[in-house]
């Protein structure tokens, strides 16, 4: 699918592996921020076929400051109630993703969220069993808080960026519409190029 159409459109809503010597906590990290929503088909495709393979299979995560923002084209009304583009179920799933992100590091979170996005219903238990990850804290987070409360900070972060569709991807804390569109189809290659440009280092298995 061409990058030009690889977005879930806003639809009128206004809202807001590498060389061993580079590994470890001292490795330079390129900031990547993904603004997305759980039921957007293009977000699901990007996370499962582009982002996760790059971060996990190509081992880019140790060199990435990865931030996931599960809100997308949702909007929050004056009363603080969140309405999601794909309905109540999407708000629920976004909140599950948010609870995962609050209670697990980004490596475990990405595994769980990518696994969950391979379906349209809550697959947390199945995914947790697959990766042998205890998600009791996630379940407690979701059960003890309202969806509006869980998603509030993600709505605030999303409101800081101007985009018309998701997935929307910021590199080094800067969102550029054309770059984001290209990233949806060629994420790993562009990540490699941007990493080399910023840090003057070539990562393993980069084109």
N, C-alpha and C positions, 0 to 999 in steps of 0.2 A: 504494500500500500504506500502510495507516495506521501511524503511528509506533509504536503500541502493540505491533505485531507485527514491527516492523522491526529485529529483532535476531537474532543467532545465539546461542541460549541456551546457558548453561553446562552444562546437562544433568547437574547433580549434581557437577561438578568444582569443587573449591575451589582457588583460585589467586589467585593474585593477579589600476572605474578611477576614478580619483580626480582631483580638481582638480590641475592641473599644479603648483601651489604646494606641494602636500602630498607630491609624489613625491620619491624619493631616500632616501639613508641616514638623513636626519633625520626621516623620517615617523614618527609615532606608530604603534606596532604592537600589535595585540591578540593575545594568546597563545591559540592553538588547539592542543590536543593530541588526536590521534586514536589510540585503542587499537583495533587491528584484527588480522585474520588473513587470509592470502592467499586461502583458498578459501571463506570464509564468503560465501554468495550476497548477503547483505544488506550486508556490507562492500564487496563488489565493486560493487554497485549504488550505494551511497552515494558511493564514491570517483569512479566514472565519471560519474554523473548529477547529483551535488550538489557535491562538494568541488572537483573539477577545473574544472567550468564556472564556479564562483564565483571561484576563485583565478586562473584563466587568462583565461577569456573576459570576466569582469567586472572583471578586473585588481585583485583584492583582495590578491594576494600581497605587493605592496610595503608593505601596511599590516597584515601578519600575521606573527606569530612562530609559524610552523607547525612542529609536531613530530609525526612519525609513529612509532608504536611497533608494529612487526610481531611481535606475540606473541599477543594475544587471550586465548582460553580455554585456551591450552597450560598445561602444568604441568611442573615440574622435580622429579624424584624426589631422594631423599637422595644418590644417586650422581652427580647432576649431569646426568642424561639427560633431555632434553626430549621430552615426548609431546604431540602437537598434536591438537586436536579432530577434524580431518579427515584424520588419518593422517600417514604419513611424508612424502608428497608435499607436504603443507602446511608441514611443518617445513623441507623443502628450499626451498620458495618463500619462506617467511618469511626464511630465511637469505640468499637472493638479494636480497630487498628490503633487508635490513640492510646488506649489502655495498654496494648502491647508495647508501644513505644515508650510509655511512661515507666514501665517496670522491667524492661529488658534492654540489653545493649543493642547497638545497631546491627551487629552480626546476627544475633538470634531474631531480632525484630524483622529483618529483611527476609530471613528464611520463612518465618511464620506468615508474614504478610504476602509474600509471593505465592506461597502455598494456598493461602486463603483466597487469593485473587484468581485461582484456577477454577473457582466455582462462583455461583451467584448467591449462595447462602452461607451462613456462618459455618466455616470448616475449622474453627480454632481447635476443637478437641482432636479431630482427625490429624491435623497438621502437627499439633503438639506431640501426639503419640508417634507420628512418623519420625520426628526429630528428637524424641525423648527429652522434651523440654517441659518443665513444670510450669503450668500457667495458672496456678491457683491464685496468684496475686492479680492476674489479669481479670479472672472471673470475679474476684472480690471488687475490683475497681469498677467494673461494669454494673455489678449488682447494687453497689452502694451509692452510685451517683447518677444524676440525670444526664441524658445525652447532651442537652444544652450546655451544662456545666463542663462536661468532658471536652466538648468541641470548641469552647469559647476561645481559648488561646490560639487554636489553629485558625479560627476565623480572623482573629486579630492579626496574625502573621500574614495570612492571605491578603488581607485588605491593604497591606503595604506594597503589593505588587499589582501592576496593571496588565492583565492578560484577558483574552477573549475566549479561551478554550484550554482544556487540559488533555493530556499531560503538558504542564508548563515546567520547564527546566531552567534553573539559574545556575550559571557557572561562576565560581569565585564571587558569589553573592550579587551577581548582576544578571538580570533577566533581559534577554534579547530575543524578540519574536522569531526572527529568521534562524538564528542559531538553535533555538529551542526546537523549531520544526525539523531541522536537520538532525538533531540529536535523537529524535524519536525513531528515525530509521537507521542511523549510523552511530549509535552511542559510543561503542567501544573505540572505534577509530578516531572519533573526535576527542574523546577523553584522552587518548594517548597523545594526540597532537597538542591539546591544551596543556597537558601535564608537562610535556617536553618544553613547550613555549615558556611556561612559568618558572620551571625549576631547572631547565637545561639538563634533564635526565631522561634517558630512554628506558621505559619499563619493558620487562620480558614479554614476548609474544605480541608486541605491538607491530602494526603494519608499517 
